[in-house]
């Protein structure tokens, strides 16, 4: 299956917001956008994740991840009851797909390494699966041979099931050292050719939907929040995120001290973003929007920039929010060379007075209420499914917000109306809605760059 036909294809406007952007010509909106519209150094690419695309889930030495287990034990939580056993067969068809990327003219390809394909038991001591290593070496070489720069994600949610079984995965601080060893192995094996490393993909999504609502693997939550057999929505999302942040910081420190000088790469993290629009222009709703940004984006980026969680989270979550030791805070602070921004949609936000005596959960701790319409009018056109409302202005606003608050170089690592793909391939490839989606988002991204 060619890359054009992938159900989840991201046209990634991968851009670094550099000081030289001031040299851009004055922005004028136009539906006609091409490469010359963007500054030098702007990269166009595509992206994927291992479990969604590779297939060969039980072949050539790969062992199960928590997603392999989750889709079997919770088929009702997958809309079409599918699994990643076959997926898009990228494991077998990667050369064909890379050729298609070259034909399209892509600059970059972002993919994730399947932890259980490389280290089936999750640990170096459990043995290396060299067939898995050979696959990623071949993929990287094929990309470079075709003039395509690899962006490599180390963790895109597919934790080895062996580590989940042994000590609860990211619920345990033991994961930090195992992630460091896994990252160390990848830097050593692939780092001579990979210059862009993303340690974690959307840790805020992984924690929220995996441990607060239980919709994603490993499917944990309180029974008053969702249909889960185990979990605690009031504490586990915060604990998991804490260990994710420490895992990133440990890997980033290792890379900087051991590899960066010789390999000349950079290391960052990708966060999911939602632009929070105050539903009404009241002081309480404007504060609610900032609070929502703290609880979703600041949850990850604030510690990695300033060494601790946002004060709003400290105040509202209290002792359920873990603390960094002084040593950990120093390690976490400044651990990013860049941030990857995944942007799809926006929500209206209202202040919500939460009853402190009610059942606690990450989903309500921010005292915010989310809605998708105001006065009967949706925030944007529904692109498919039930969650993706097209709000292109949000990509400009979120980019400027992150740049101003955290002063980090930004790559847009995901931005695509993937739910539109629930239509025939031929119709999807010529679909005006997808074309409009990208034109509008790229136009607003140009405004942010300028």
C-alpha positions, 0 to 999 in steps of 0.5 A: 500500500503506497503512502498516499493510501495510508489511512492515517497520513500526516502532511506535516508542515515541519517548521523551525521558527527561526529569527530569520523569519523576519525576512519573509514578504508581508503575508497575504492570504491566498488559497495558492500556497507552494514551497516558495511561500515558506522561508528557507529551512521549512520542511514538508514531510509525512509521519507514522507510528509503528503500531498503526503502520508496520504490521508483522506484529508477531513475526521476526522476534517482535513481542507484544506491546500494551496495545497488542494486549489492549485491542484483544482484551478491549475490542469494544474500545476500537471502533472497527475492532481492528488490530495492528497485526497487519496494519498497512504492512509498512514492515514489508512495503517500506521501500515502496512507500519511501519511493512514493515519498520521494515522488511526492517531494517530501523532505522528512519522514517521521516514524517511531521505533517499536520498543518491543520489536527491538527489545522484546522483553523491554530490557537490554538484559532480556536480549536484542532482536537483531531482525528488528534492528536490521529493519530500522537500519534498512529503513533509515538507509532507504530514507537517506538514499532518497534524500529524506531526513528521518525524524525518529520517535522513541516512544509512541505508546507501544510499551513492551507488555513485559514491562507492564507485567513486571512492574506496571510500566510507567506507573513505576519509577523503574521505567526511567532506567529501562527507558534510558537503556532503550534510548541509549541503544537506539542512539548507539545503533542509529544515531550516526544517521539520525539527527532529529530525536523525539523521545515521547509522542504526546505524553499528555494524551498517553496519560490522559486517555490511557490512565484517566479515561481508559479509552487507550492502552493500557485502559486504566481509570476509575470506575466512576470515569469510564469502563475499566477494571483497574485504575485511579483517575485522580492519581495515576495520570499524574504519576505516569506523566511524572515518570514520562518526564523523568524518562525523557530527561534521563534520555536527553541528558544521556544523549547530550553527554554521550552522543550529541557532540559526535552525532550532531543531533537534537532531541525533543518531545512532541505534545498534543495541543488543543487551542482553548477558546474562551466561550465568552469574553469574561474574565473567568472564561479567559482564565479558564482557557489559560488554566486549560492550557496549563493542564494540557500543554504546561503539564509537559512543557512547563517542567521541561522549561522551568523545572516544575509543574505550573502553579495552577496545577500545584494549587488545584491538584495538591498532594496528588501531583508528584514532586521533583527532587532538586536533582530531578528538577535540574535534570528536567529543566532545559531538557528540550532542544525543540518541541513538536506540536501536534495540532488538529482542533480547538474547543470552547472553554468555560469556567466550571466550579468543581465541587471539591467533595465530588469524586476526583479526576484529572478530567475535572481538576482544571475546573474547566468545561469544554464544548464544541458550539456556542449559541448553536453554532459549532466552533468549526466544520466537522471533518469526520467522526465526532471530535475534529472540528476544523479551526485553522486559526488555532495552529497560529495561536498555539504556535505563538503561545508556545513560542512566547511562553516557553521560547522553544523552537517548534516543529509541527509534527502532526496536522491532518484531518485523518477522520476524512479517510473513512471514505473511498481512497479515490475520493479521499485523494481528490477530496476538497475538504482535505485540500482546504484543511491544509491550505488554511492551516498552512496559511495561518502557520505562515502568519505565525512564522511572520 
